[in-house]
Amino acid sequence: MTKSAQFILPFLILMMSIVYAQTEKTDPLYKTIISKDSLFFSAGYNTCNIGKMESMLSDGFEFYHDKGGFEDKKKFIIDFKNGLCKSPETYQLKRVLVGKSTEIYPMYKEGKIYAAIQNGDHLFYEKVGDQAEKLVGEAKFTHLWILENAEWKLKNSLSFDHHPKQTTDSDTMFDNDQSMQSWLKENKIPTLGLGIIEGGKLQQVKVFGDTKQGIPASVNAYFNVASLTKPVTAMVALRLISLGKWKLDEPLDTFWTDPDIINDPRHQKLTTRIILSHQTGFPNWRWMNADKKLNFQFEPGTKYQYSGEGFEYLRKALEKKFGKSLDQLAKELIFQPFKMRNTNYIWDQNTDESRFVTGYNEKGDAYPIEKIKTANAADDLHTTIEDYGNFMISIMKGKNLKPEVFQEMIKKQVKVKEGKYFGLGLEIYDLGKGEYALSHGGADQGTRCIAIVLPNSGKGIVIFTNVDDGYKVYEKLVLHYLGDQGQKIIKIETK
């Protein structure tokens, strides 16, 4: 029997005999071993700090690799120095632990822990010269850590099941921050905000990248979310309807008529329902017309046509009726009740510019930050992932809405395409068998964003990006986090 076989057989038998003893992530042993793993790889292996690595290895260290064979401590260090670390300026290989794969098992002798087994998966990233870092491989590993003179040392390492892996495989990519950052670099996404909703709660809030070039973005970074403004405006109106202060089907000419259409009798048909479901007949924006004036392009209430002008029309009617600006109404009805402390329609004295994410075009040129002083009901809201994620949760739960108003909101008011409709302020995806999704997107210079919730399952996702083609990362994120329902949404969008 070879030396390797002599070691591996009893080692595997021992591992199988202690499966019941896996530690919890909150256990001090778990935290200790994870810390040691991080020191060995992040501070040693990944940076070619050979002294750091060697100091953490037991004198009797043994390394077993399914491609490279067996090495003792001396040979392992020599080969590492003359191989992977020979020219770190031209070639680098980085190992990243897949956190959720980690299992830690304590080893006892006379009632005391003397060693620990660590099982898990790890990813390998390759960087050649000035090229972007790429995910190139994946493998499983088993480590035996032992206490030597009250200090944890790595005694045995088995690295096996090595195989190529590409970033298009999202099984583990999105569960690892390093993988995410590499994937975003490959896709040239400067900044990504990500909110994951599960069980009707915002379970994850992450922001990758920079607010400005070279300045890391904080988790509460501000994003301009473009047309994700519209669901907020819609909720202002729906809250007022729930309070009995506004009517869904009352003609808006009671409060406001735009001068451009005052002589067109069709303005008398404009209601909050028609505006929130995009059936006004207006263009998206009047400046798109040759004469820059607002006009009807079809009879209101007869078909769907997306329009920011409609929401601005609603804003002016609301402000005339209540004698308050839209941002004041939103603070009272939405932002304060939902604790959206980092959301605003306008740029005011409380806006922290250092937290505001710069937008870019596809060439990497920065757009100037627009410091809006007057609320636009359809565009330019600035908010955080946490605020907007919780806002979407309140929407899918119908929070602070009367049941009949909530039912109107999720009712298919008008068909957009097969399987997709507009309700009141939100898109509705019919996923079959009573399942549906509520969604809205946003697109403007230097921002692409989307929010999706699944009311029946309590799942959802909020994605903010700061580049003109940021939409290219939507599909993989939606598929990964929303699973089969996400697949149905993608199918509806792409057919």
N, C-alpha and C positions, 0 to 999 in steps of 0.2 A: 504494500500500500504506500502511495506517495505521501510526502509530508503534507501537501495540500489536502489530500483526501483524509488523512489522519485528523486534521484539524476540523474540516468542514462537517463531517458526519456527526460527531458528538455535539458540535456547535448548533447544528440545525435541530437535533433531538432536544437539546436544552431549550432552544427557542420555542419549540412546539409545546413543551411542558409548562411554560409560564405565560401562555396567552392571556389567561384570566387576570394577570397582574398589570395590564396596561394602565399607565398613569393618566390622570386627567390633565388638561392643558393648564389648569390652575395650580397643579401640584408643584412644589419647589424644585423637585427633581427634574420635571419636564422643562421648567424655565432654565435651570442650570445647564442641561444638555443642549438646549437650543442656543443658549448663549455661547457655549463652547464651540458648537458647530459654526456659529457666525464668526467667532474669532478666528477659527482655523481657516475657513474659506474666504470670508470677506476681507479679513485683515492679513491673511497669509497667502493662500493659494491664488486668489484673484489678483493680487498685487505683486506676486513673486517675492513676497517677504519670506525668504527661506528660513531665516532665523526664527521668526514667529512660529512657522509651521513645525520646525524641528523641536522647539521648546515644548510643544504640545503633544509630541509623540512619545510613547513609552519606549524604553530601550529595546524591548522585545517586539516592537511594532512589526506587523505582517500585513501585506497588501495583496489582495487577490482580485484580478481583473479578468473578465471573461474574454478579452481580446489580447491583453498583454501578458498574462500569466502572473506568476508569483514574484514578489520582491520583498526583501527585508528592509529595515529602516535605512541602512547605508545606501543600498542600491536605489531605493525609492527617491531619496534626496538627490543623489547624483543624476539620475535620469530626469528628474524634474528640472534641475538646474540647467542641464545641457540640452533639454528638449523644449518643453513649453516656455521656459524662461530664458532661452538662449538669446532671442532678439525681441524683447517686449515692445520695442518701438515700432516694429513692423508686423508682429503677430501676437495676439492675445487670446487666451481661452478663459472664459469666466464660467464658474459653476454657481448655479442659483438653486436653492432649496425650494421645493414645492411644499409650502407650509402645511396645507391641509392633509398632505399624505403622511406626515410624520407620526410615528408611533414610538413611544418610549416604554420600556419594560425594566423594572428594577430587578437586580440580582441580590439575593440575601445570603449571608453566612452568619450563623449564630444570631439571627434576628437583626442584623445590621446590613445596610446596603453597602456592598463593596464594589459593584459594577452596574452598568446599565447598557441595555441593547437599544439601539436606535435604528428603526427601519423607515424607509421613505423613498421618494422619487427625487431626482435632481435633473435640471436642465443645463445645457451647455451652450454658451454664446461665443461666437467667433468674431474677431475684429481683425481685418487685414489692412494695415496702413491707415489711410484716412477714410476708408469706407465705413459705412454705418454698421453698427453691431448687429449680428444676425443670429437667430436661434437655429442651431444646427443639429442638436442631438438631445436624447433623453435616455435615462437609465434608472435602474433601481439600485439601492444600496442597503447594506447592513453594517453598522458600526458597533464595536464593543468598546465602551469607555470604562476604564477602571480607576479606582482611587489608589494612587501611589503616594505615600507620605502626605495624605490628606489633600492631594491635588489630583484633579481629573486629567487623565491622559488617554489618548486614543491608542488602544492596544491592537485591534484588528479592524481592517476595512475590506469589505467585499463590495465591488462595484460590478454590476451585471445587467443583462438584458439591454445592452447598448443598441440603439437604433436611431436612424436619422429622424429629425422632427422639424417641421416647418411651421412658421407662425400662422399659416392658414388653418392649422388645427387648433381650435379654441378650447379643447378639453381642459387643459391646465393653464393656458396662456393668460386668461382673464382672472385667474385666481392668484396671480403672482405679479407684484408691482414692477419688478424688473422686466418681466416678459411684456407687460403692458407698455412700459416706457420704450422698449425696443421696437415693439409693433407700431407705436405712434410715430417714432422716428422714421421708420420705413415708409409710413403713409404720409409723412410730412404734415403731421398735426401738431402745431406748437403747444396747444393747451387743450386738455379734455377735462370736463367736469362730468362726474358720473354719480347718479343716485340710484340705488337699488331698493325697490319696495317689495317686501315679502310679508305675508300675514297681515296686510293692512298697515304695516309700519315701515318707516324708512330705516332699513337695516344697515346700509352702507352709504357713505358719502366720501367720495375721493376726488381730488383734483390733481392732475398730472401736468407738468410743464411750468411755464413762466407767466407772470402777469405782464412783464416787459422782458425783453431779451436779457438773459442773465440774472433775472430776479425771480426766484422760485415762487410759484403761486401758493397761497395759503388755502386751506380747506374752505374758508369763507370768502373766497375771491368773488368779486362782482363780474357778471357777464351781461352784455347787452343781448337780450334774447329775442329781439325782433318781434315777429308775429305771435310769440308766446304771450305777448301783451294781451291779445284778444280774449283768451279765456278769462283773464282777470277782469277785464271790462265787462264781459258777459256775466260774471258772478256778481259784480256790483249791481247790475240791472236785476238779476234774478233774486238777489237778497232784498232789494227794494220791493219787488213783486211779492215775495214771501211776507214782507212786513205790511203789505196792503197799501204801499205808498206809490206804486207804479203799476201800470197795466200792460200785459203782454201784447194785447191786440188793439190798444188805443192808438188812433192815428197821431203821429208825432207832430203834425202841423199845428196841433193845439199849442205847442211850445216853441217849435222852430221850423222854419222853411228856408232852405238855402236860396239866396238871391238868383243863382244861376238857373234854377228850375221853378221859380215862383209862378211863372206863366204856363207851366206844364201841369195840367190837372192830375197827372199820375202821382205827383208828390203826396196827394191825399191818401194814397194807398200804403204809404210807408208806415210800418209798425215795428216794434221791438222784435217780434217773432221773425218778420221778414228780414230784418237786418242781421240778427244773430245766426240765421240759417243761410245767409248770403244769397238772397233772392231779390235784392233791390233793383237790379237792372243797371246799376252803376258800373263804370270801369273800376279797376283796382284803385287807380289814382287819376284824378282829373288832369294832372300834368302830362298824362300819356296821350291825351287828345290834342289834336293840332291847335285848337284854340285855347287850350289849357283850362277849359270850363267844364263844370260838372254837367252830365246829361244822362238820360235814360237810354239804354241800348236795347231794352225790351221791357215788356209789361211787368211791373213788380209782382212777385208771388207766383210767376209762371215757370221759372226754371232756376238752376243754380249758376251763379257766376261769382267767384271770389272777389271781395271788395273791401279794401281798407277804408275807402270813402264812407261806406255804410256805417262803420264803427265810429268814425269821426262825426258823422251826422247824429248818431245816438248820443255821443258825448255832449254835443252842443244843446241837444234837447234836454238832457239830464241837468246840465249846468243852468239852463234857463229856468227849469222847473224848481230846482232846489236852492239856487243862489249860491252854490258852492262849486269849486273846481273839481274835476274828476279825481285828481290826486287826493283832495280832501275827503271826498266820498269814499274812495278806496281805503284810505287810512282808517276811517270810522267803521266801515262795513266788512273789510277783508283783512287788511294788514294787522291791525291791532287785535281783533278777535282770534285770528289764526297765528298770532305771534310771528308775523313776517317782518322782523325788525330790520332786515337788510334788503328790503325791496322798495322801489320807488319808481314812479313815472318820470320824475324830474331830477335834475342835478341841483342839489341844494347845499346848504352849509354843513349838513351832516354826512355828505358823500365823501368817503375816503378814497381819493384818487389813487393812492398807493396800492389799493386792493383791486383796482379796475383792470380787467384783462384786455390787452391791446389786440385788435383784430388785424388780420393779414390777408392779402390776396394770394393767389396760387403761386406767385413768383417769390413770395416772402417779403413783399413790401408792406410796411405798416400803414394802416389807415389812421387818420386823426380821430381822437376821441370826441364825439359830439356831446356837448354838455347841454342837454335839452332843458329849457326853462319853463316850457308850457307842455302839459301832458298831451300825448298823442294816444288816442284810445286803441290804436291798432299796432303801434310800433314803439320800439326803443325803451321798453321797460328794462331796468337793470335789477338783477336779483342774484341770489346764490343757489347752489344746488340744494342745500338744506331747506331754504325757504320754499323753493318751487316744488321740491319733492313733497313737502308737507301740504302744500296747496293742492297738489294733485290727489293726495290722500283724502283731503277734505271734500274734493269734488266727487270722487268715486263713492264716498260714504253719504253724499248729499247733506253734508254738515251745514246747519243753519238755513236749510231750505225746507219749505213745506213739502210733504210727500208728493202732492200733485204738481208742484213746480219742478221737483226733481224728475218726475216722470215725463214732463214736457221737455226737459233738458236732454234726456236720453232717448227721446222719441225720434224716429227717422223722419225728419221734417222734409228733406229733399234728397234725391239720389244724386250722387257725384259720379259713380261708376259702379260696375258690378261688384257687389259686396261691400261698398263704401257709401256712406251717407253723411249728411250734416244734421246734427241736432241743433241745440241752442248754444252756439259758441264753441262746439267741439265736433270733431269728426267721429263717426261711429263705424267701426268695422263689425260686420256680421260674420261671426266665426262658426255659426251653425250650432244646432242643438241648444239654443238658448244662451250661448256664450257670445260675449261681445267685448270690444275694446273701445275705450275713449282716448282720443289722441289729438294733438295739434303740433304743428311744426313751426319753425321760424327760419327765415332766410333774409339776410341783408349783407351789406358790405362787411366782411370780416366776422361774420357769425352764421353758423348753421346749427340748429338745435331742434330737439324733438322730445316730447313727453308722451308716454303711453301708460295707461292703467287698465287692468283687467278686474272690474268690480267683483265678479263672482269668486275669483280665486284670491283677491287681495294682493296680486302681484303687479309690478310696474317697473318702469325704467325712465330716467331723465338723463338726457345726453346733451351737453353743451360743448360746442367747439368754437374756435376763434379763427377760422380760415374759410375762404369762399367755397372750397370743395370738401368741407368737413363731413358732408353727408356720406362720403364713401366708407366711413367706419360704422354707419348705422346698422347695416345688415348683420354683420357678425356679432355685434353687441346684442342686438334684439334676439337673434337666434340663440345665443348662449344663455341669456338671462330669462327669456320668456318661453323657450322650448317650443313645443308643438304649436302653442298659440301664436308665438312669434313667427313661426314658419307660415302659418295661415295669413298673418298680416302681410308678410313679405310677398306671398303668392298673390294676394289681392292687389298690392301695389305694382307688381311687375307684370301682371297679365294684360 
